[in-house]
Amino acid sequence: MSRSEFSRDPGSGIRDPRNLRPERGAKPPSESAWGWGPTRSDKCGPSRYKLLIVLSLCLVGGAACRQDMHNQPKYRGLRASTFFADGSSARPLVEGTVARGTLQDDEAFFTGKIDKVAVKEFPFAVDEALLNRGQERYNIYCSPCHDKAGTGNGMVIQRGFKRQPPSYHIDRLRQADVGYFFDVITNGFGAMSDYKAQIAPRDRWAIVAYIRALQLSQRAAASDVPGGDPSKVPQPAGGGEHAPGKN
């Protein structure tokens, strides 16, 4: 029987010595006994040490660059600064700077005044939509103090606030220019704080228009009613206990 036939004979119980693996204690000179690449003595040669050193330097260099990006020379909001004379890192806007879309080129519309004098007329036409918008904004921002009728007895006053605002229906305010009301809403007056941050300019004018409607509602003449007949005023749907002619 040839060597090849001997190695293929399943019944012989003996395998070709060339296919036998060495014992675990054996140390082949170049290849691992189990096919795992170079032996242990070859894994830490001079070339591998050089490669490890190069890789280590690359990692250190990469980490240093990353830290430089994280530690940027910048200020965070409201932090102090020793560079500026006032000690603040937040710098004021350059004088004359105007944010995009906020150029207030219409003095009457944005201030309610022309040459520091309150305007007497609205800077744009007043229609039903504007009055409805004014009523909505008035009920949100004004009625807590002025109440919904404008008499100055809002819930804030009823709950104990001592500085009661004047009624819109006194002669002084009935004769006041519309620009005066706009200026008060914008800049505040007395115990009333300003609302320029909460209410946009057009909405301030809408509130002023609704205040004029409230003033008219308390002193309207028969000639102000269509046809001079109060019964011809459109009634709210469903009537209700507050409909005209009912107590």
C-alpha positions as CSV (number, residue, x, y, z in Angstrom):
1,M,0.0,0.0,0.0
2,S,1.4,3.4,-1.0
3,R,1.8,6.2,1.4
4,S,-1.1,8.1,-0.1
5,E,-3.4,5.1,0.0
6,F,-2.2,4.4,3.6
7,S,-3.2,8.0,4.6
8,R,-6.6,7.7,3.0
9,D,-7.5,4.3,4.5
10,P,-10.2,5.1,7.0
11,G,-9.8,1.8,8.7
12,S,-6.1,2.0,9.4
13,G,-6.5,4.3,12.3
14,I,-3.2,6.0,11.4
15,R,-3.0,9.3,9.5
16,D,-0.3,10.7,7.4
17,P,2.4,12.2,9.7
18,R,2.5,15.3,7.5
19,N,-1.0,16.1,8.6
20,L,-0.4,15.8,12.3
21,R,-0.2,19.0,14.3
22,P,2.7,19.3,16.8
23,E,2.1,19.0,20.5
24,R,1.1,22.2,22.4
25,G,4.5,22.4,24.0
26,A,6.3,22.5,20.7
27,K,7.7,25.8,19.5
28,P,7.9,25.9,15.7
29,P,10.6,28.3,14.5
30,S,8.4,30.6,12.3
31,E,4.8,29.6,12.2
32,S,2.4,29.0,15.0
33,A,1.7,25.4,15.6
34,W,-2.0,26.0,15.1
35,G,-1.9,28.2,12.1
36,W,-2.2,31.5,14.0
37,G,0.5,33.3,12.2
38,P,4.0,34.1,13.4
39,T,5.2,32.6,16.6
40,R,5.3,34.7,19.8
41,S,9.0,35.4,19.3
42,D,8.2,37.1,16.0
43,K,5.3,39.4,17.2
44,C,7.5,41.9,19.0
45,G,10.2,42.5,16.5
46,P,11.8,45.9,15.9
47,S,9.5,46.8,13.0
48,R,6.4,46.3,15.2
49,Y,7.9,48.5,18.0
50,K,8.4,51.2,15.4
51,L,4.8,50.9,14.2
52,L,3.5,51.1,17.8
53,I,5.5,54.2,18.4
54,V,4.2,55.9,15.2
55,L,0.6,55.0,16.0
56,S,1.0,56.4,19.6
57,L,2.4,59.6,18.2
58,C,-0.5,59.9,15.8
59,L,-3.1,59.3,18.6
60,V,-1.4,61.9,20.8
61,G,-1.4,64.4,18.0
62,G,-5.0,63.8,17.1
63,A,-6.1,64.2,20.7
64,A,-4.2,67.5,21.0
65,C,-6.0,68.8,17.9
66,R,-9.4,67.7,19.2
67,Q,-8.8,69.5,22.5
68,D,-7.8,72.7,20.7
69,M,-11.2,72.6,18.9
70,H,-13.0,72.1,22.2
71,N,-11.1,74.8,24.1
72,Q,-11.8,77.6,21.7
73,P,-10.9,81.2,22.7
74,K,-14.5,82.5,23.0
75,Y,-16.9,83.9,25.6
76,R,-20.1,82.3,26.7
77,G,-23.2,84.4,27.4
78,L,-23.0,86.8,30.4
79,R,-19.4,85.8,31.3
80,A,-17.1,88.4,32.6
81,S,-14.1,89.7,30.6
82,T,-10.9,91.3,31.6
83,F,-10.3,92.4,28.0
84,F,-13.0,95.1,27.9
85,A,-12.9,98.1,30.1
86,D,-16.4,97.6,31.5
87,G,-15.6,94.0,32.4
88,S,-18.4,92.6,30.3
89,S,-18.0,90.2,27.4
90,A,-21.4,91.1,26.0
91,R,-21.0,94.1,23.7
92,P,-23.6,96.8,23.0
93,L,-24.9,97.2,19.5
94,V,-23.1,99.6,17.3
95,E,-24.9,102.9,17.3
96,G,-27.4,103.1,14.5
97,T,-27.6,99.4,14.0
98,V,-31.1,98.2,12.8
99,A,-32.1,94.6,12.7
100,R,-33.4,93.3,9.4
101,G,-37.1,94.0,9.0
102,T,-37.3,96.4,12.0
103,L,-36.5,99.8,10.3
104,Q,-39.1,102.1,11.9
105,D,-39.3,104.6,9.0
106,D,-42.9,105.6,9.7
107,E,-42.8,107.8,12.8
108,A,-46.5,108.1,13.3
109,F,-47.1,104.3,13.0
110,F,-44.3,103.3,15.4
111,T,-44.4,106.1,18.0
112,G,-47.9,107.6,17.7
113,K,-46.2,111.0,17.3
114,I,-44.9,113.4,14.7
115,D,-42.2,115.7,15.9
116,K,-43.0,114.6,19.5
117,V,-46.6,115.6,19.2
118,A,-49.3,112.9,19.5
119,V,-51.2,112.2,16.3
120,K,-54.9,112.8,16.1
121,E,-55.7,110.3,13.4
122,F,-55.0,106.6,12.9
123,P,-52.0,106.0,10.5
124,F,-54.1,103.5,8.5
125,A,-57.8,102.7,7.9
126,V,-59.8,101.2,10.7
127,D,-62.2,98.4,9.7
128,E,-64.2,95.7,11.4
129,A,-61.4,93.2,11.3
130,L,-59.1,95.6,13.1
131,L,-61.7,96.3,15.8
132,N,-62.2,92.5,16.4
133,R,-58.4,92.1,16.7
134,G,-58.3,95.1,19.1
135,Q,-61.1,93.6,21.2
136,E,-59.2,90.3,21.5
137,R,-55.9,92.0,22.4
138,Y,-57.6,94.4,24.8
139,N,-59.3,91.5,26.7
140,I,-56.0,89.7,27.1
141,Y,-53.7,92.6,28.1
142,C,-55.9,95.5,29.3
143,S,-59.0,94.1,30.8
144,P,-57.3,92.7,34.0
145,C,-56.9,96.3,35.2
146,H,-59.3,98.4,33.1
147,D,-62.1,95.8,33.0
148,K,-63.9,94.9,29.7
149,A,-66.0,98.0,29.8
150,G,-63.0,100.3,30.4
151,T,-64.2,101.7,33.7
152,G,-60.9,100.9,35.5
153,N,-62.3,98.2,37.9
154,G,-60.7,95.1,36.6
155,M,-60.0,91.9,38.5
156,V,-56.5,93.2,39.6
157,I,-58.2,96.2,41.3
158,Q,-60.9,94.0,42.8
159,R,-58.2,91.8,44.3
160,G,-56.6,94.7,46.1
161,F,-54.3,96.6,43.8
162,K,-54.4,100.1,45.2
163,R,-53.5,102.2,42.1
164,Q,-56.8,102.1,40.2
165,P,-56.5,103.3,36.6
166,P,-58.8,106.1,35.4
167,S,-61.9,105.2,33.5
168,Y,-61.7,105.6,29.7
169,H,-65.0,107.4,29.9
170,I,-63.9,110.5,31.7
171,D,-63.7,113.7,29.6
172,R,-59.9,113.9,29.7
173,L,-59.4,110.5,28.1
174,R,-62.4,110.9,25.8
175,Q,-60.8,114.0,24.4
176,A,-57.2,112.6,24.3
177,D,-55.6,112.0,20.9
178,V,-55.3,108.4,19.6
179,G,-51.5,108.9,19.6
180,Y,-51.6,109.5,23.4
181,F,-53.1,106.0,24.0
182,F,-50.6,104.4,21.6
183,D,-47.7,106.1,23.5
184,V,-49.0,104.9,26.9
185,I,-49.3,101.3,25.7
186,T,-45.8,101.6,24.2
187,N,-43.9,103.3,27.0
188,G,-46.2,102.9,30.0
189,F,-47.5,105.6,32.3
190,G,-47.5,105.8,36.1
191,A,-48.0,102.4,37.7
192,M,-48.7,100.9,34.2
193,S,-45.7,99.2,32.7
194,D,-44.9,99.4,29.0
195,Y,-46.2,96.7,26.6
196,K,-44.0,97.3,23.6
197,A,-42.3,93.9,24.0
198,Q,-45.6,92.0,24.3
199,I,-47.8,93.8,21.8
200,A,-46.8,94.5,18.2
201,P,-47.3,98.1,16.9
202,R,-50.3,97.2,14.7
203,D,-52.0,95.4,17.6
204,R,-51.4,98.5,19.8
205,W,-53.3,100.6,17.2
206,A,-56.0,97.9,17.1
207,I,-56.4,98.3,20.9
208,V,-56.6,102.0,20.6
209,A,-59.4,101.6,18.0
210,Y,-61.3,99.3,20.3
211,I,-60.9,101.8,23.2
212,R,-62.5,104.4,21.0
213,A,-65.3,102.0,20.3
214,L,-65.8,101.5,24.1
215,Q,-65.9,105.2,24.6
216,L,-68.5,105.6,21.9
217,S,-70.6,102.8,23.3
218,Q,-71.2,104.7,26.5
219,R,-72.1,108.0,24.9
220,A,-73.5,107.1,21.5
221,A,-76.3,109.3,20.2
222,A,-79.4,108.1,18.2
223,S,-77.7,109.5,15.1
224,D,-74.9,107.0,15.5
225,V,-77.3,104.1,15.1
226,P,-78.2,103.1,11.5
227,G,-81.4,104.9,10.7
228,G,-81.5,106.6,14.1
229,D,-83.4,103.6,15.5
230,P,-81.6,101.6,18.2
231,S,-84.0,98.7,17.5
232,K,-82.3,98.3,14.1
233,V,-78.9,97.4,15.7
234,P,-78.1,93.8,14.8
235,Q,-78.8,91.5,17.7
236,P,-76.5,88.7,18.8
237,A,-77.7,85.2,17.9
238,G,-79.9,83.6,20.5
239,G,-80.6,86.9,22.3
240,G,-80.0,86.0,26.0
241,E,-80.4,87.9,29.2
242,H,-78.1,90.7,28.0
243,A,-80.1,91.5,24.9
244,P,-81.5,95.0,24.6
245,G,-84.9,95.5,26.2
246,K,-84.4,92.8,28.8
247,N,-83.4,93.1,32.4
